[in-house]
Amino acid sequence: MNNNNGRNNEQDDYRSLLLLDEISRNKDLTQRDLSKNLGIALGLINSYIKNLASKGYITVAAIPRKRYRYYLTPKGFREKTRLTYEHLRNFTNLYRVARRDFRTLFRQIEDSDIKRIAFCGKDEVTEIAYLSLQEVTLELVGVADDVEKGKRFFDYDIIALEDLAPLEPELVVITSFQRGDELKRALMDTGIEAGRICDISSGGWLRKLEK
């Protein structure tokens, strides 16, 4: 299977699950609310809503002031259950592979005499990376993610990508399963050299998870 197609399908399923979950808990959400809550671009939210409606997973009802209300159908609840199961199964496999890979990576970094690293990207993988980091003597100087900035990650305030360089990390480790390529480009746009960026997921985890 094509690696990029597999990754895109998995990302689509995950976003669909997030949307179905949000709608199941609160039908009085605008697309702008969904975009803000989930960190997904407004245009993509509109596309996913149309796709979910076309498949019969949600219904859309117009309310006054040109607003809409979204409801999960019985078919949508079944799809949400299926996607939840798939996500949990994939996360179990992801945890196993990512835990091993981060443990190996951090030991190699430690052996290369690098002391200060930063994380870029906040999702499930970031927590696995942080857990693995506790086994070595590396110093985590910051955690950056433009979508999650201002939130807390353990003892760290998540900062914008542009605020990462002043912390002078010797190496930036991308800690997002889904957004590696995007985050690497964004880091380089802030002036961080490609040689100081490590994307452990590049071309690796998806193939390992499929085996």
N, C-alpha and C positions, 0 to 999 in steps of 0.2 A: 504494500500500500504506500502511496506517496506520503512522505512525512509531513509536508505542509498541509495537505488535504486532511490528514488525520488530526493534526493539531487544530485546524480551523473547525472541523466537525465537533471536536471535543469542546472548544471554546463556545461554539454556538449552543451546544447542549447545556453547558454550564450557565450561560447567560439566560437561556430559556428557563432553566430551573429557578434562577434568581428572580426573574420576572413573575413566574407562576407563584412563587412563594410570597412575594410582595403583594400581589393582587389577592391571594387567598387570605392574607391577614388584614388588608385594608383596601376596600373597593373605591374609596374616595381619594384616589391619587391621580394627579395629572401626569402627563408624560414628562413634564419638567421635574416633578417630584421624583419619579422613577429614575430619571437621569441622574439627579443629585444623590439619591440614596444608594444607587448601585455603582456610580462612577462610570457610567456608560454614556457616550455621546447622545445628544437628543435625537439626532437623525437616525442613529442605530436603534434607539428605543422605538421610534415610529415604525421602522422596518420590522423589528421583532414582533411588535404588537399586531401588525398586519399579517405576518406569517402565522402567529399563534391563532388569530381569529380565522384565517383561511383553513386551518387544520381542524377547527371546531373545538379548540382547547379553551377559548375564552369567548364571551359575547360582549359587545360594546353597546351601551345605551346612552343616548344623548340626554343631557339635562340642561336646565336653563343656563344662559350666558355662554352658550357655545362650548360647554364643557362635556366631558364624557365620563361614564362610570364603567368599570371593567368587572366582569364576573367570571369566575371559573366554572366551566361546565363539568358534568360528571366525567366526560372524556378527559377534560383538563386535569381533574384531580387524579385520575389514573396515570396520566402522563407525568404529573409531578411526582407521584410515588415511584414510578419507574426511573425517572431521572435521578431522584434522591438515592435510590439503591445503586445505580451506576456510579454516581459521584462518590459514594462511600467506598465502593469496591475499588474505584480508581485511586482514591486517596490512600487507601491501605497499601496499594502497590507503590504509589508515589512516595509514601513515607519510607517504605523499605529501601527503595532505590536512592532517594534523595539523602536519607540519613547516611548511607554508606558513602555516597559520592562527596558529600560535604565533609564528612570525617576525613576522608583521604585528601581532599583539597586543602583543608586547613592545616593538616600535618605537613603537607608539601610547602605551603606558604611559610609555616613556622620554621621549617628547615632551611628556607631561603633567606632567613634573617629579616624578613618583613615583620614589622611590629604592629603597625596601625592600619586597620582596614575599615571600610564602610559598607553598609548594605544599601542596595538600590532596588526598590520594588517591594511592595507589601502585599502578600497573600499567604495562603497556607504554607508555602515553601519557606517563607521567612522565619516562621516559628521553628521549623525543622533545622534551618541553618543556625538559629540562635542556640538551640539545644546542643547542636554539634560543636558550636564554638566554645562551650563551657569545658570541653575536654582539652583545650590547648591554651597557650598563654597569650594569644593575640588580643589586642585591644580594639574594641569596637568603638569608633569615634563618632558615628552617626548613622542614622537610618533615613533615607530620602525616598519620597514618592509624591509626585505632584498631585495625584488624586487623593491621597490619604493625609496630606500635610495638615499639621495642627492636631492630629490625633496622637494617642499614646501607643507606644510599643514597648512593653515591659517598662524599663526605667528611662526610656528615650522619647522625646518629642519628635515626631516625624516632620522632617523639613522638606523644603522644595529642592529640586535637583540643583538649581543654580546656587544654593547655599552650601553645597557639599564641598566644593573645591577649597573654600577658606579654612575648612577643618584639616586640610592637608593629609588626607589618607594616602598611604603608599599604594594601596590597591582598593578598587571598588568592586565588590562582588555583587552581581545581579542575582537577586533572590526572589525571582518571580518565574513561575512555570510557564505562564501564558504570554508574557510581554517582553521576553528577552531582547529580541531584535529592536523593538520600539524603544526600550529603555537605553540600549547601547547607543543608538543614534542620538537620543536626547542628551545623554551624558556628553557625547562628543561635541554636541552643539554648545554646551556650557564651557567647553575648553579642556575637558579631561581627555588625555591622549588614549587612543585605543589600546596601547600597551599596558595601561594602568587599569583596564577594565577586564573582568573575568566573568564570562557568562557560562556557567557550568551546564546549563540546560541545552546549549546550542548543539543541535543534531544528535543529542544523546538520550535523554530520558524517555522520549516518546517511543523510540525503538525498543528500549529496554523494557518498558511497560507492556509492550505488545508481545514480548516473548513469553 
